[in-house]
Amino acid sequence: MSKTVLVVDDDDDLFFLVEKYLKKTGERVELVSASTGQKALQLIETAKIDSSHI
């Protein structure tokens, strides 16, 4: 079963860095990104988020 990780940052490079790291660990994760706090709150309300990186 995969986990859903929310990455909140306005820098796309950070998202790709986190994605690359998590793939190396072998964990089954689905990454979701938000570039603002408001977008992150909307995602938290509508999606099942298991973890977040802000």
C-alpha positions as CSV (number, residue, x, y, z in Angstrom):
1,M,0.0,0.0,0.0
2,S,1.5,3.3,-1.0
3,K,1.6,6.4,1.2
4,T,0.7,9.9,0.0
5,V,3.2,12.6,0.7
6,L,2.4,16.3,0.3
7,V,5.4,18.5,-0.6
8,V,4.7,22.3,-0.1
9,D,7.2,24.6,-1.6
10,D,7.3,27.1,-4.4
11,D,10.6,25.6,-5.8
12,D,10.0,22.8,-8.2
13,D,13.6,21.6,-7.8
14,L,12.8,20.7,-4.2
15,F,9.9,18.5,-5.3
16,F,12.0,16.6,-7.7
17,L,14.8,16.2,-5.1
18,V,12.3,14.7,-2.6
19,E,10.8,12.5,-5.3
20,K,14.3,11.2,-6.3
21,Y,15.2,10.5,-2.6
22,L,12.0,8.6,-1.9
23,K,12.4,6.5,-5.0
24,K,15.9,5.5,-3.9
25,T,14.5,4.3,-0.5
26,G,12.2,1.9,-2.3
27,E,9.2,3.2,-0.5
28,R,5.9,3.1,-2.4
29,V,4.7,6.7,-2.3
30,E,2.5,9.0,-4.3
31,L,3.8,12.6,-4.2
32,V,1.4,15.6,-4.3
33,S,2.7,19.1,-4.6
34,A,1.4,22.5,-3.6
35,S,3.2,25.8,-4.3
36,T,1.3,27.8,-1.6
37,G,0.0,27.2,1.8
38,Q,-3.6,27.8,0.6
39,K,-3.3,25.1,-2.0
40,A,-1.8,22.8,0.6
41,L,-4.8,23.3,2.9
42,Q,-7.2,22.6,0.0
43,L,-5.3,19.3,-0.8
44,I,-5.4,18.3,2.9
45,E,-9.1,18.8,3.0
46,T,-9.8,16.8,-0.2
47,A,-7.1,14.1,-0.2
48,K,-5.8,11.5,2.2
49,I,-2.3,12.8,3.1
50,D,-0.1,10.5,5.1
51,S,2.9,12.8,5.5
52,S,4.0,16.3,4.5
53,H,7.2,18.1,3.8
54,I,6.9,21.9,4.1
